[in-house]
Amino acid sequence: MDNFTLTGALILVGGLLLSACSSDIEATRNLAVSGEDFSPQLAKNYRELALFEADQMYDWPDAWLFAGKALAAARGEAPAPEHIDDWQIPAHQFGALGAARADLVFAIDSGFAEQSPIQAALAQSSFDCWIEQLEEGWQLSHIKECRSAFEASLGSWHARQITSQEIPEKSLAPALEVHHFKAADSLEENCVATSQPASVLPVKNFRVQFSHDSAVLDGHANDILDASASAAQPAEIEIIYVEGHADRSGASQHNWALSMQRALAVWDQLIVRGIPPHKIWLGPRGEGMPETITRDGEKNADNRRVTILLELPLLGEVISAKPCANSPRIKGVTF
């Protein structure tokens, strides 16, 4: 075969491949998907990735890959998460990616796709986005966004698997007094000179209400959760206390379990919104810390709540409290 014939054959093959690629991308562009099951959600997410790579990045091979997965998912199939060996990934990334893929596959095999199809689809498509962006290696913000979406989505499933009996002890917040002021051993016996500014430990407080005997979050709760998650994002916020409460309308043991379920519902949604699980301390308080005092057995909306407390960094210079005269005493404010 002479060079002219070989060149012509290569051009023909390339044209056929490009035509097939364009055909899949256009089919994906016109894809109409509906439903909240795993497959249609996966098709929707892969469609978004395919069109982003085609229309904004002009990355036809990856656009074709995601288009094929979108079409497969739209047919009711379940395309697997990408295999690491199929991509040119830096060697130092293999460990994290391998563990992440194994975790994702285990979750899907354990019912993630059936229990939380929207989050499961987002976890898988975000994993594929993460690995694709890592191979390209230059859009660092895209790598971070894809990885964060994957970890938040998969983290939401892990949170749901934790029952009140399985929560690690270190994640349970002790029922201790939280003081707004840093002072010496006894606040009652010490004061701070008026010329010295006391260092305040600010706390942001968010409150989520619940219906009677329910741990279901309503639409209004989403606005509060969005605001609290946004406020909790800065790196200097190291601890988020999530405290569940119940009124006195049920048995004490029932109310403790209900307060735990409410705290877990809020914990789950904070993780979905990108808060690392290790920052969150759970405090099931049952009926023991009411906001409004009531008789036993009485329903009360104020007490059916979860409080989200964000411990903020110190303001000003920390000073030691010491005895002094003619100065106002600093009282500890507790929750």
C-alpha positions as a Markdown table, in Angstrom:
| # | Residue | x | y | z |
|---|---|---|---|---|
| 1 | Met | 0.0 | 0.0 | 0.0 |
| 2 | Asp | 1.5 | 3.3 | -1.1 |
| 3 | Asn | 1.7 | 6.3 | 1.2 |
| 4 | Phe | -1.2 | 8.0 | -0.6 |
| 5 | Thr | -3.5 | 5.0 | 0.0 |
| 6 | Leu | -2.4 | 4.6 | 3.6 |
| 7 | Thr | -3.1 | 8.3 | 4.3 |
| 8 | Gly | -6.5 | 8.1 | 2.7 |
| 9 | Ala | -7.4 | 5.0 | 4.8 |
| 10 | Leu | -6.3 | 6.8 | 8.0 |
| 11 | Ile | -8.3 | 9.8 | 7.2 |
| 12 | Leu | -11.4 | 7.6 | 6.5 |
| 13 | Val | -11.0 | 5.8 | 9.8 |
| 14 | Gly | -10.5 | 9.0 | 11.6 |
| 15 | Gly | -13.6 | 10.5 | 10.0 |
| 16 | Leu | -15.7 | 7.5 | 10.9 |
| 17 | Leu | -14.5 | 7.7 | 14.6 |
| 18 | Leu | -15.2 | 11.4 | 14.7 |
| 19 | Ser | -18.7 | 10.8 | 13.2 |
| 20 | Ala | -19.5 | 8.2 | 15.8 |
| 21 | Cys | -18.2 | 10.4 | 18.6 |
| 22 | Ser | -20.3 | 13.4 | 17.4 |
| 23 | Ser | -23.3 | 11.1 | 17.0 |
| 24 | Asp | -23.1 | 10.0 | 20.7 |
| 25 | Ile | -22.6 | 13.5 | 21.9 |
| 26 | Glu | -25.6 | 14.9 | 19.9 |
| 27 | Ala | -27.7 | 12.0 | 21.1 |
| 28 | Thr | -26.7 | 12.9 | 24.7 |
| 29 | Arg | -27.4 | 16.5 | 24.1 |
| 30 | Asn | -31.0 | 15.6 | 23.1 |
| 31 | Leu | -31.4 | 13.1 | 25.9 |
| 32 | Ala | -34.5 | 13.6 | 28.0 |
| 33 | Val | -34.2 | 11.9 | 31.4 |
| 34 | Ser | -36.7 | 12.0 | 34.2 |
| 35 | Gly | -37.1 | 10.2 | 37.5 |
| 36 | Glu | -35.1 | 10.1 | 40.8 |
| 37 | Asp | -33.9 | 6.5 | 40.5 |
| 38 | Phe | -30.1 | 5.8 | 40.2 |
| 39 | Ser | -30.0 | 5.2 | 36.5 |
| 40 | Pro | -31.8 | 8.4 | 35.3 |
| 41 | Gln | -29.8 | 10.5 | 37.8 |
| 42 | Leu | -26.6 | 8.9 | 36.6 |
| 43 | Ala | -27.6 | 9.7 | 33.0 |
| 44 | Lys | -28.4 | 13.3 | 33.9 |
| 45 | Asn | -25.0 | 13.8 | 35.6 |
| 46 | Tyr | -23.0 | 12.1 | 32.8 |
| 47 | Arg | -24.9 | 14.2 | 30.2 |
| 48 | Glu | -23.8 | 17.3 | 32.1 |
| 49 | Leu | -20.1 | 16.1 | 32.1 |
| 50 | Ala | -20.2 | 15.2 | 28.4 |
| 51 | Leu | -21.6 | 18.6 | 27.3 |
| 52 | Phe | -19.1 | 20.5 | 29.5 |
| 53 | Glu | -16.2 | 18.6 | 28.0 |
| 54 | Ala | -17.6 | 19.1 | 24.4 |
| 55 | Asp | -18.9 | 22.6 | 24.5 |
| 56 | Gln | -16.5 | 24.3 | 26.9 |
| 57 | Met | -13.3 | 22.3 | 26.9 |
| 58 | Tyr | -13.4 | 20.9 | 23.4 |
| 59 | Asp | -12.2 | 17.6 | 24.9 |
| 60 | Trp | -13.8 | 15.2 | 22.4 |
| 61 | Pro | -12.5 | 11.9 | 23.7 |
| 62 | Asp | -13.7 | 12.5 | 27.3 |
| 63 | Ala | -16.9 | 14.0 | 26.0 |
| 64 | Trp | -17.5 | 10.8 | 24.0 |
| 65 | Leu | -16.7 | 8.7 | 27.1 |
| 66 | Phe | -19.2 | 10.5 | 29.3 |
| 67 | Ala | -21.8 | 10.6 | 26.5 |
| 68 | Gly | -21.6 | 6.8 | 26.2 |
| 69 | Lys | -22.1 | 6.4 | 29.9 |
| 70 | Ala | -25.0 | 8.8 | 29.8 |
| 71 | Leu | -26.7 | 6.9 | 27.0 |
| 72 | Ala | -26.1 | 3.5 | 28.8 |
| 73 | Ala | -27.6 | 4.8 | 32.0 |
| 74 | Ala | -30.6 | 6.2 | 30.1 |
| 75 | Arg | -31.2 | 2.7 | 28.8 |
| 76 | Gly | -31.4 | 1.5 | 32.4 |
| 77 | Glu | -27.9 | 0.1 | 32.5 |
| 78 | Ala | -25.4 | 0.8 | 35.3 |
| 79 | Pro | -22.0 | 1.8 | 33.9 |
| 80 | Ala | -19.2 | 1.2 | 36.4 |
| 81 | Pro | -17.1 | 3.9 | 37.9 |
| 82 | Glu | -13.9 | 4.5 | 35.9 |
| 83 | His | -11.0 | 2.1 | 36.5 |
| 84 | Ile | -7.8 | 3.9 | 37.6 |
| 85 | Asp | -5.6 | 1.8 | 35.3 |
| 86 | Asp | -7.3 | 3.2 | 32.3 |
| 87 | Trp | -6.1 | 6.7 | 33.0 |
| 88 | Gln | -2.7 | 8.3 | 33.1 |
| 89 | Ile | -2.7 | 9.3 | 36.8 |
| 90 | Pro | 0.4 | 10.5 | 38.8 |
| 91 | Ala | 1.7 | 7.6 | 40.9 |
| 92 | His | 1.2 | 9.4 | 44.2 |
| 93 | Gln | -2.5 | 9.7 | 43.5 |
| 94 | Phe | -3.1 | 6.0 | 43.1 |
| 95 | Gly | -3.6 | 5.3 | 46.8 |
| 96 | Ala | -6.3 | 7.9 | 47.4 |
| 97 | Leu | -8.1 | 7.1 | 44.2 |
| 98 | Gly | -7.9 | 3.3 | 44.8 |
| 99 | Ala | -9.4 | 3.7 | 48.3 |
| 100 | Ala | -12.0 | 6.1 | 47.1 |
| 101 | Arg | -13.2 | 3.8 | 44.3 |
| 102 | Ala | -13.2 | 0.7 | 46.5 |
| 103 | Asp | -15.3 | 2.7 | 49.0 |
| 104 | Leu | -17.7 | 3.8 | 46.3 |
| 105 | Val | -18.1 | 0.3 | 44.9 |
| 106 | Phe | -18.7 | -1.1 | 48.4 |
| 107 | Ala | -21.4 | 1.5 | 49.1 |
| 108 | Ile | -23.2 | 0.9 | 45.8 |
| 109 | Asp | -23.1 | -2.9 | 46.4 |
| 110 | Ser | -24.4 | -2.3 | 49.9 |
| 111 | Gly | -27.5 | -0.4 | 48.8 |
| 112 | Phe | -26.3 | 3.2 | 48.3 |
| 113 | Ala | -28.0 | 3.4 | 44.9 |
| 114 | Glu | -31.3 | 2.2 | 46.2 |
| 115 | Gln | -31.3 | 4.1 | 49.5 |
| 116 | Ser | -30.0 | 7.4 | 48.2 |
| 117 | Pro | -30.1 | 7.3 | 44.4 |
| 118 | Ile | -29.5 | 11.0 | 43.9 |
| 119 | Gln | -26.4 | 11.1 | 46.2 |
| 120 | Ala | -25.1 | 7.8 | 44.8 |
| 121 | Ala | -25.3 | 9.1 | 41.2 |
| 122 | Leu | -23.6 | 12.3 | 42.2 |
| 123 | Ala | -20.8 | 10.3 | 44.0 |
| 124 | Gln | -20.1 | 8.1 | 41.0 |
| 125 | Ser | -20.2 | 10.9 | 38.4 |
| 126 | Ser | -18.0 | 13.1 | 40.6 |
| 127 | Phe | -15.5 | 10.3 | 41.0 |
| 128 | Asp | -15.2 | 10.0 | 37.2 |
| 129 | Cys | -15.0 | 13.8 | 37.0 |
| 130 | Trp | -12.2 | 13.7 | 39.6 |
| 131 | Ile | -10.1 | 11.1 | 37.8 |
| 132 | Glu | -10.6 | 12.8 | 34.4 |
| 133 | Gln | -9.5 | 16.1 | 35.8 |
| 134 | Leu | -6.5 | 14.5 | 37.5 |
| 135 | Glu | -5.3 | 13.1 | 34.3 |
| 136 | Glu | -5.4 | 16.6 | 32.7 |
| 137 | Gly | -3.7 | 17.9 | 35.8 |
| 138 | Trp | -3.9 | 21.6 | 35.3 |
| 139 | Gln | -7.4 | 22.8 | 36.4 |
| 140 | Leu | -6.8 | 22.6 | 40.1 |
| 141 | Ser | -10.1 | 24.2 | 41.0 |
| 142 | His | -12.0 | 21.6 | 38.9 |
| 143 | Ile | -10.0 | 18.7 | 40.6 |
| 144 | Lys | -11.0 | 20.1 | 44.0 |
| 145 | Glu | -14.6 | 20.6 | 43.1 |
| 146 | Cys | -15.0 | 17.1 | 41.7 |
| 147 | Arg | -13.3 | 15.5 | 44.7 |
| 148 | Ser | -15.3 | 17.5 | 47.2 |
| 149 | Ala | -18.6 | 16.6 | 45.6 |
| 150 | Phe | -17.6 | 12.9 | 45.6 |
| 151 | Glu | -16.5 | 13.0 | 49.3 |
| 152 | Ala | -19.6 | 14.9 | 50.4 |
| 153 | Ser | -22.0 | 12.6 | 48.5 |
| 154 | Leu | -20.4 | 9.4 | 49.8 |
| 155 | Gly | -20.1 | 10.8 | 53.2 |
| 156 | Ser | -23.8 | 11.3 | 53.3 |
| 157 | Trp | -24.3 | 7.6 | 52.9 |
| 158 | His | -21.8 | 6.7 | 55.6 |
| 159 | Ala | -23.6 | 9.0 | 58.0 |
| 160 | Arg | -26.9 | 7.2 | 57.4 |
| 161 | Gln | -25.3 | 3.9 | 58.3 |
| 162 | Ile | -24.4 | 5.0 | 61.8 |
| 163 | Thr | -27.0 | 4.2 | 64.4 |
| 164 | Ser | -27.0 | 5.6 | 68.0 |
| 165 | Gln | -25.3 | 2.4 | 69.2 |
| 166 | Glu | -22.5 | 2.6 | 66.5 |
| 167 | Ile | -21.5 | 6.3 | 66.9 |
| 168 | Pro | -17.9 | 6.5 | 68.0 |
| 169 | Glu | -17.6 | 7.8 | 71.6 |
| 170 | Lys | -15.3 | 10.6 | 70.5 |
| 171 | Ser | -18.1 | 12.0 | 68.2 |
| 172 | Leu | -20.5 | 12.4 | 71.1 |
| 173 | Ala | -20.3 | 15.8 | 72.7 |
| 174 | Pro | -20.1 | 15.8 | 76.5 |
| 175 | Ala | -22.8 | 17.7 | 78.3 |
| 176 | Leu | -20.4 | 20.2 | 79.6 |
| 177 | Glu | -20.7 | 23.9 | 80.2 |
| 178 | Val | -19.5 | 26.1 | 77.3 |
| 179 | His | -18.2 | 29.4 | 78.5 |
| 180 | His | -18.0 | 32.5 | 76.4 |
| 181 | Phe | -15.1 | 33.8 | 78.5 |
| 182 | Lys | -11.7 | 32.4 | 79.1 |
| 183 | Ala | -11.0 | 33.0 | 82.8 |
| 184 | Ala | -9.3 | 31.4 | 85.7 |
| 185 | Asp | -10.4 | 28.5 | 87.8 |
| 186 | Ser | -13.4 | 30.2 | 89.4 |
| 187 | Leu | -15.4 | 32.8 | 87.6 |
| 188 | Glu | -17.3 | 33.7 | 90.7 |
| 189 | Glu | -14.1 | 34.5 | 92.6 |
| 190 | Asn | -12.2 | 36.5 | 89.9 |
| 191 | Cys | -12.7 | 39.5 | 87.8 |
| 192 | Val | -10.9 | 41.4 | 85.0 |
| 193 | Ala | -9.5 | 44.9 | 85.2 |
| 194 | Thr | -11.7 | 47.2 | 83.2 |
| 195 | Ser | -8.7 | 48.5 | 81.3 |
| 196 | Gln | -8.0 | 45.0 | 79.9 |
| 197 | Pro | -10.3 | 43.8 | 77.1 |
| 198 | Ala | -11.6 | 40.3 | 77.9 |
| 199 | Ser | -11.1 | 37.7 | 75.1 |
| 200 | Val | -14.5 | 36.4 | 74.0 |
| 201 | Leu | -15.1 | 33.0 | 72.5 |
| 202 | Pro | -17.9 | 33.7 | 70.1 |
| 203 | Val | -20.4 | 31.1 | 69.2 |
| 204 | Lys | -22.8 | 31.1 | 66.3 |
| 205 | Asn | -26.1 | 29.4 | 67.1 |
| 206 | Phe | -28.5 | 27.9 | 64.5 |
| 207 | Arg | -31.8 | 26.2 | 65.3 |
| 208 | Val | -33.7 | 23.6 | 63.4 |
| 209 | Gln | -37.3 | 22.8 | 64.5 |
| 210 | Phe | -39.1 | 19.5 | 64.1 |
| 211 | Ser | -42.7 | 18.3 | 64.1 |
| 212 | His | -44.1 | 16.3 | 67.0 |
| 213 | Asp | -42.4 | 12.9 | 67.4 |
| 214 | Ser | -40.6 | 13.3 | 64.1 |
| 215 | Ala | -37.0 | 13.5 | 62.9 |
| 216 | Val | -37.9 | 14.6 | 59.3 |
| 217 | Leu | -36.4 | 17.9 | 58.1 |
| 218 | Asp | -38.9 | 20.2 | 56.4 |
| 219 | Gly | -38.4 | 22.8 | 53.7 |
| 220 | His | -37.6 | 25.6 | 56.1 |
| 221 | Ala | -34.8 | 23.5 | 57.7 |
| 222 | Asn | -32.9 | 23.6 | 54.4 |
| 223 | Asp | -32.4 | 27.3 | 54.6 |
| 224 | Ile | -31.1 | 27.0 | 58.1 |
| 225 | Leu | -28.8 | 24.1 | 57.1 |
| 226 | Asp | -27.5 | 26.1 | 54.1 |
| 227 | Ala | -26.7 | 29.1 | 56.3 |
| 228 | Ser | -25.1 | 27.0 | 59.1 |
| 229 | Ala | -23.0 | 25.0 | 56.6 |
| 230 | Ser | -21.8 | 28.2 | 54.9 |
| 231 | Ala | -20.9 | 29.7 | 58.3 |
| 232 | Ala | -19.0 | 26.5 | 59.2 |
| 233 | Gln | -16.9 | 26.3 | 56.1 |
| 234 | Pro | -13.9 | 28.5 | 57.2 |
| 235 | Ala | -10.9 | 26.3 | 58.2 |
| 236 | Glu | -10.6 | 28.1 | 61.5 |
| 237 | Ile | -13.9 | 26.6 | 62.7 |
| 238 | Glu | -12.7 | 23.4 | 64.2 |
| 239 | Ile | -15.8 | 22.2 | 66.1 |
| 240 | Ile | -19.5 | 22.1 | 65.3 |
| 241 | Tyr | -21.8 | 20.9 | 68.0 |
| 242 | Val | -25.1 | 19.3 | 66.9 |
| 243 | Glu | -27.4 | 18.9 | 69.8 |
| 244 | Gly | -30.7 | 17.1 | 69.5 |
| 245 | His | -33.6 | 17.8 | 71.9 |
| 246 | Ala | -37.1 | 16.5 | 72.5 |
| 247 | Asp | -40.1 | 17.6 | 74.4 |
| 248 | Arg | -41.6 | 15.6 | 77.4 |
| 249 | Ser | -44.6 | 14.1 | 75.5 |
| 250 | Gly | -43.1 | 10.6 | 75.3 |
| 251 | Ala | -41.1 | 8.3 | 77.5 |
| 252 | Ser | -37.6 | 9.4 | 78.5 |
| 253 | Gln | -35.8 | 6.6 | 76.6 |
| 254 | His | -37.9 | 7.2 | 73.5 |
| 255 | Asn | -37.2 | 10.9 | 73.7 |
| 256 | Trp | -33.4 | 10.3 | 73.9 |
| 257 | Ala | -33.6 | 8.1 | 70.8 |
| 258 | Leu | -35.7 | 10.7 | 69.0 |
| 259 | Ser | -33.2 | 13.4 | 69.9 |
| 260 | Met | -30.4 | 11.3 | 68.5 |
| 261 | Gln | -32.4 | 10.7 | 65.2 |
| 262 | Arg | -32.9 | 14.5 | 64.9 |
| 263 | Ala | -29.2 | 15.2 | 65.5 |
| 264 | Leu | -28.2 | 12.5 | 62.9 |
| 265 | Ala | -30.6 | 14.0 | 60.4 |
| 266 | Val | -28.9 | 17.4 | 60.8 |
| 267 | Trp | -25.4 | 15.8 | 60.8 |
| 268 | Asp | -26.2 | 14.0 | 57.6 |
| 269 | Gln | -27.2 | 17.2 | 55.8 |
| 270 | Leu | -24.2 | 19.1 | 57.1 |
| 271 | Ile | -22.0 | 16.4 | 55.6 |
| 272 | Val | -23.9 | 16.6 | 52.3 |
| 273 | Arg | -23.2 | 20.3 | 52.3 |
| 274 | Gly | -19.4 | 19.7 | 52.6 |
| 275 | Ile | -18.7 | 19.8 | 56.3 |
| 276 | Pro | -16.1 | 17.1 | 57.2 |
| 277 | Pro | -17.6 | 14.5 | 59.6 |
| 278 | His | -14.7 | 14.7 | 62.0 |
| 279 | Lys | -15.6 | 18.3 | 62.9 |
| 280 | Ile | -19.1 | 17.5 | 64.1 |
| 281 | Trp | -19.8 | 16.5 | 67.7 |
| 282 | Leu | -23.2 | 14.9 | 68.3 |
| 283 | Gly | -25.1 | 15.6 | 71.5 |
| 284 | Pro | -28.4 | 13.7 | 72.0 |
| 285 | Arg | -29.9 | 15.5 | 74.9 |
| 286 | Gly | -33.3 | 13.8 | 75.1 |
| 287 | Glu | -35.8 | 15.8 | 77.2 |
| 288 | Gly | -33.2 | 16.8 | 79.7 |
| 289 | Met | -32.3 | 20.3 | 78.4 |
| 290 | Pro | -35.6 | 22.0 | 77.6 |
| 291 | Glu | -35.8 | 25.5 | 76.4 |
| 292 | Thr | -39.3 | 25.9 | 77.9 |
| 293 | Ile | -40.1 | 24.1 | 81.2 |
| 294 | Thr | -43.2 | 22.0 | 80.9 |
| 295 | Arg | -45.0 | 19.3 | 82.8 |
| 296 | Asp | -44.2 | 15.7 | 82.1 |
| 297 | Gly | -46.1 | 14.4 | 79.1 |
| 298 | Glu | -46.8 | 17.9 | 77.7 |
| 299 | Lys | -46.1 | 18.7 | 74.0 |
| 300 | Asn | -44.0 | 21.8 | 73.3 |
| 301 | Ala | -42.7 | 23.1 | 69.9 |
| 302 | Asp | -39.8 | 25.0 | 71.4 |
| 303 | Asn | -38.2 | 21.9 | 72.8 |
| 304 | Arg | -38.5 | 19.9 | 69.6 |
| 305 | Arg | -35.2 | 21.2 | 68.1 |
| 306 | Val | -31.6 | 20.7 | 67.1 |
| 307 | Thr | -29.2 | 23.4 | 67.9 |
| 308 | Ile | -26.0 | 23.8 | 65.7 |
| 309 | Leu | -23.3 | 25.6 | 67.6 |
| 310 | Leu | -20.2 | 26.8 | 65.8 |
| 311 | Glu | -17.2 | 27.6 | 68.0 |
| 312 | Leu | -15.4 | 30.5 | 66.4 |
| 313 | Pro | -11.8 | 31.6 | 66.9 |
| 314 | Leu | -10.9 | 33.8 | 69.8 |
| 315 | Leu | -11.1 | 37.6 | 69.4 |
| 316 | Gly | -8.4 | 39.7 | 71.0 |
| 317 | Glu | -5.7 | 38.7 | 73.3 |
| 318 | Val | -6.2 | 36.0 | 75.9 |
| 319 | Ile | -5.6 | 37.3 | 79.4 |
| 320 | Ser | -5.7 | 35.7 | 82.8 |
| 321 | Ala | -8.5 | 36.7 | 85.2 |
| 322 | Lys | -7.3 | 37.9 | 88.6 |
| 323 | Pro | -8.8 | 39.4 | 91.7 |
| 324 | Cys | -9.3 | 43.1 | 91.4 |
| 325 | Ala | -11.4 | 45.8 | 93.0 |
| 326 | Asn | -14.2 | 47.9 | 91.6 |
| 327 | Ser | -14.5 | 45.9 | 88.4 |
| 328 | Pro | -17.5 | 44.0 | 87.0 |
| 329 | Arg | -17.4 | 40.2 | 87.4 |
| 330 | Ile | -17.4 | 38.1 | 84.3 |
| 331 | Lys | -20.1 | 35.4 | 84.4 |
| 332 | Gly | -19.9 | 32.2 | 82.4 |
| 333 | Val | -22.7 | 31.8 | 79.9 |
| 334 | Thr | -23.8 | 28.2 | 79.5 |
| 335 | Phe | -26.0 | 26.3 | 77.1 |
